[in-house]
């Protein structure tokens, strides 16, 4: 099936990254707010196999992400940064609910490195930007929860795994771990940019990288085929053993 809205999303994301890299703020105001609505349109266009409740959660998460995108067009304003993080926390909670419904569960080998990274980022924020430490660390907890669940190899049991993480293949569910990793990288770079980027050029380049990894992450995480009620995880497992919480 043709995916015109995802194709339009790729074009809008490329324009947004170019605008950030070249300092064209007006372009960003024109293109960045289109990103999540285009993915939402793809959900409505190609998500016929989604349960109604899952569709509502996914669309609600994309709506929250749209708010966050608009707020973070000016990432150097700390008030907008905190408000944007709050909007993305809602999005991450929605994603977590979807992964949990698909049978994802936290695994220590996946969770522990993310907990360590979260603690490190929190310590860095307390040392360099204490006013941002609590709100951004709170957001980091929601990000980490969603990332741990999305990285559960059980979401795509037929995929090959390395270090407990699925290698992307033709099954869109196998790309969730990569999407979660890219999202974590993007948000980690936001913190580093806020704390260490000083020159105009370094801010523009880092913002372009942030947007590139963010756009790729959302592309993988919001594919409606990932959330469809086909095939159920149980159908992909030896012996057709039905895991708890799958559809």
C-alpha positions in Angstrom: 0.0 0.0 0.0 1.3 3.5 -0.9 2.3 5.6 2.1 2.0 9.2 0.9 1.9 10.7 4.4 5.1 9.0 5.5 6.8 10.2 2.3 5.6 13.7 3.0 6.9 13.3 6.6 10.4 12.5 5.3 10.3 15.6 3.1 9.2 17.8 5.9 11.8 16.3 8.3 14.5 17.0 5.7 13.4 20.6 5.3 13.3 21.0 9.1 16.8 19.7 9.6 18.1 21.9 6.8 16.3 24.9 8.3 17.9 24.2 11.7 21.4 23.7 10.2 21.2 27.0 8.3 19.5 29.1 10.9 16.3 29.6 8.9 13.8 29.9 11.8 10.9 30.8 9.6 11.3 27.5 7.7 11.3 25.6 10.9 8.0 27.3 12.0 6.5 26.3 8.6 7.8 22.6 8.5 8.4 21.3 12.0 4.7 21.6 13.2 3.8 19.4 10.2 5.8 16.4 11.3 3.6 14.7 13.8 0.3 15.5 12.0 1.7 13.8 8.9 2.5 10.7 11.0 -1.0 10.9 12.5 -2.5 11.1 9.0 -0.5 8.0 8.2 -2.0 6.2 11.2 -5.5 7.1 10.0 -4.7 6.2 6.4 -2.8 2.9 7.0 -3.8 1.9 10.5 -7.0 0.0 9.7 -5.7 -3.0 11.6 -5.2 -1.0 14.8 -7.6 -1.5 17.7 -9.7 1.6 18.3 -8.1 2.1 21.8 -4.6 1.7 20.4 -5.3 4.2 17.6 -6.6 6.8 20.1 -3.5 6.3 22.3 -1.1 6.6 19.4 -2.9 9.7 18.0 -3.0 11.3 21.4 0.8 10.7 21.8 1.4 12.3 18.4 -0.8 15.2 19.4 1.4 15.7 22.6 4.5 15.4 20.4 3.2 18.2 18.2 2.9 20.5 21.1 6.4 19.6 22.2 7.7 20.2 18.7 6.3 23.7 18.5 7.6 24.6 22.0 11.1 23.3 21.1 11.5 25.4 17.9 13.2 27.8 20.3 15.3 25.3 22.4 17.4 28.0 24.0 14.4 29.2 26.1 14.5 27.2 29.3 10.8 27.7 30.0 9.9 26.4 26.6 12.3 23.5 27.1 10.6 22.5 30.3 7.2 22.8 28.8 8.3 20.8 25.8 9.7 18.1 28.0 6.3 17.9 29.8 4.5 17.4 26.4 6.9 14.7 25.4 6.4 13.0 28.7 2.8 12.6 27.8 3.9 11.1 24.5 6.3 8.7 26.1 3.6 7.5 28.5 1.4 6.8 25.5 4.1 4.8 23.8 4.9 2.9 27.0 1.2 1.9 27.2 1.3 0.7 23.6 4.5 -1.4 24.1 3.1 -2.9 27.3 -0.1 -3.9 25.5 2.0 -5.6 22.8 3.7 -7.7 25.5 6.9 -5.7 26.2 8.3 -6.0 29.6 11.4 -4.5 31.2 14.6 -6.6 31.1 17.5 -5.9 33.5 20.1 -6.1 30.8 18.3 -3.4 28.8 17.2 -1.3 31.8 20.4 -1.1 33.7 22.5 0.9 31.1 19.6 3.3 30.7 19.2 3.8 34.5 23.0 4.6 34.6 22.7 7.1 31.8 19.6 8.7 33.5 21.5 9.1 36.7 24.5 10.5 34.9 22.4 13.0 33.0 20.7 14.0 36.2 24.0 14.6 38.0 25.2 16.7 35.1 22.1 18.8 35.2 22.3 19.3 38.9 25.9 20.5 38.5 25.5 22.7 35.5 21.8 23.7 35.3 20.1 23.0 38.7 16.8 24.6 37.8 16.4 22.2 34.9 17.5 19.1 36.9 14.1 18.1 38.3 11.8 18.6 35.3 14.3 17.2 32.8 15.1 14.2 35.0 11.4 13.5 35.5 11.0 13.5 31.7 14.1 11.3 31.4 12.3 8.7 33.6 9.4 8.5 31.1 11.8 8.4 28.2 13.8 5.6 29.8 10.6 3.6 30.6 9.4 3.8 27.0 12.9 3.0 25.6 13.3 -0.1 27.8 9.9 -1.4 26.7 10.5 -0.7 23.0 13.8 -2.5 23.2 12.3 -5.7 24.5 13.3 -8.4 21.9 10.0 -10.1 22.6 8.2 -7.5 20.5 9.7 -9.1 17.4 10.7 -12.6 18.5 11.7 -13.8 15.0 14.3 -11.0 14.6 18.0 -11.6 15.3 19.3 -10.0 18.4 22.7 -8.6 19.4 23.4 -7.7 23.1 19.7 -8.2 23.8 18.5 -5.8 21.2 16.7 -6.7 17.9 18.5 -6.1 14.6 16.2 -4.2 12.2 14.8 -6.3 9.4 11.7 -6.4 7.3 9.4 -6.7 10.3 8.6 -3.1 11.4 8.5 -4.3 15.0 12.2 -5.2 14.8 13.0 -1.5 14.4 11.5 -0.4 17.7 14.8 -0.9 19.5 16.6 1.3 17.0 13.9 3.9 17.3 14.2 3.9 21.0 18.0 4.3 20.8 17.7 7.2 18.4 15.2 8.9 20.6 17.5 8.5 23.6 20.4 9.9 21.6 18.4 12.8 20.5 17.2 13.8 23.9 20.7 13.3 25.4 22.1 15.7 22.8 19.4 18.3 23.8 20.9 18.2 27.3 24.5 18.5 26.0 23.6 21.3 23.6 21.9 23.2 26.4 24.9 22.8 28.7 27.9 23.0 26.4 27.1 24.6 23.0 28.1 28.2 23.0 28.7 29.4 19.5 26.0 30.0 16.9 27.5 27.4 14.5 27.8 24.7 17.2 24.2 25.3 18.2 22.9 25.1 14.7 24.9 21.9 13.9 23.9 20.2 17.1 20.2 21.1 16.6 20.3 19.6 13.1 21.7 16.4 14.5 19.1 16.4 17.3 16.3 16.8 14.8 17.7 14.1 12.4 17.8 11.5 15.2 14.4 12.6 16.5 12.7 12.4 13.1 14.2 9.0 12.4 13.1 7.7 15.8 9.5 8.9 15.3 9.4 7.3 11.9 10.2 3.9 13.3 8.2 4.1 16.5 4.9 5.3 15.0 4.6 3.0 12.1 1.0 1.7 12.5 2.0 -1.7 11.4 3.9 -2.0 14.7 0.7 -1.5 16.7 -1.6 -3.5 14.5 -3.3 -6.6 15.9 -1.4 -8.8 13.4 0.4 -11.0 13.9 0.0 -11.5 17.6 3.3 -12.3 19.3 2.0 -15.7 20.3 1.7 -16.6 16.6 5.5 -16.0 16.1 6.6 -18.0 19.1 7.6 -21.7 19.1 4.8 -23.9 20.4 2.3 -21.0 20.0 2.8 -20.2 23.7 0.8 -17.1 24.4 2.7 -14.4 26.4 0.9 -12.4 28.9 -0.5 -9.1 27.8 -0.3 -9.6 24.0 -3.1 -9.0 21.5 
